[in-house]
C-alpha cells in the first residue's frame, strides 16, 4: 500500500486555507466528473480527488493526516504506526465530502475507515436534536495506571480553523481518572466534555479510548498479560523454582523438569485486576551462557564430549524418510 499525497491530488499547498481546498476540489470535480468527462481515467481521478477532499475538508482528519505525513513521501510504501491517531480529538459531525464511502481506497480505510463510518451514523442522528455532538479521542496510558488506577492530566490535540481559514491545532488539557482494571480498547466517558449544545440543549460527551504504551516487561491482551521469562538451560532441564515479576510483586514459579523452549505457563489471576481478573502467561525462553572465557569454553567442550546429545538427529531422520518415500514413488 502506497502513501497518498492528498494535497498533490487537489493541487494545493499544505498551508492552503479551507476555502482554497474547497475551490480546488470543485474545479477538479467538474473537470473529471464521469458525466462530463468520458476519458478512461476520469472516473478513477474523480474518486481520488473526492477522497482527498473528504480528508482535507475536515479539520480533524486533516490535522491527524498532517501529523502522520511528516514521516512519509508520496508513493512510499506505507504502514501506519501503532496508535498513530492517539491524542487527536474527533467529533461525530461528518465533513460532507464528495466521495461515496464505497469509493475510498485502502489507504483511507486503514486510517479513517472505522471512525468515518461511526461519524456518518452518529452525525446523521445529531441533526435532529439540539444536544451537542459527542467527541472521541484515543489516549496512551502506562500499563501501571490500568493495574493500580490513577489520576492523570491528558493533553488532546483539537483542530480548529482560524479566522482566515487556516488550520490550527490547540492543546486541550483534561484531568482524567483512570479506573483500576481498565483494558485496552475500553472507553472512559467524560460527561459534558464534548461539543456545546444549541439553545437549551446539553453539551455532548467526550469518549476516551484507552491504549497502552509499550511496556518493557509485559504485553497486554484483554485482561491477560504475557511475559517472556529467561531461564538457564539447567533450570529448564532439571526444573526448580525461579523468581517471576508480576503486577502484584515477585512470586516463585515452579519450572517442571524437561521444559522446552517456548513452554507456556499460566499464573491465574495475576494479570490486569479487571472483573474478573486476567491471568499472567509466562513463556519460557532458554538463554545460553556465553562462551566468552576459557572456563566457559572448557565446560561447553566437556558437555559436547560427555553428553549423548544430537540436536539435529530427529530432523535428519525425518528428512531421510521423506527422501526414501519420494524415491519409492518413482
Secondary structure, 3 states (H helix, E strand, C coil): CECCCHHHHHCCCCCCCHHHHHHHHHHHHHHHCCCCCCCCCHHHHHHHHHHHHHHHCCHHHHHHHHHHHCCCCCCCECCCCCCCCCCEEEECCCCCCCCCHHHCCHHHHHHHHHHHHHHHHHHHHHCCCCCCCCEEEEEEECHHHHHHCEEEEEEEEEEEECCCCCEEEEEEEEEEEECCCCCCCCEEEECCCCCCCCCCCCCCCEEEEEEECCCCCEEEECCEEEEEEEEEHHHHHHCEEEEEEECCEEEEEEECCCCCCCCEEEECCCCCCCCCCCCEEEEEEEECCCCCCHHHHHHHHHHHHHCCCCCCHHHHHHHHHHHHHHHHCC
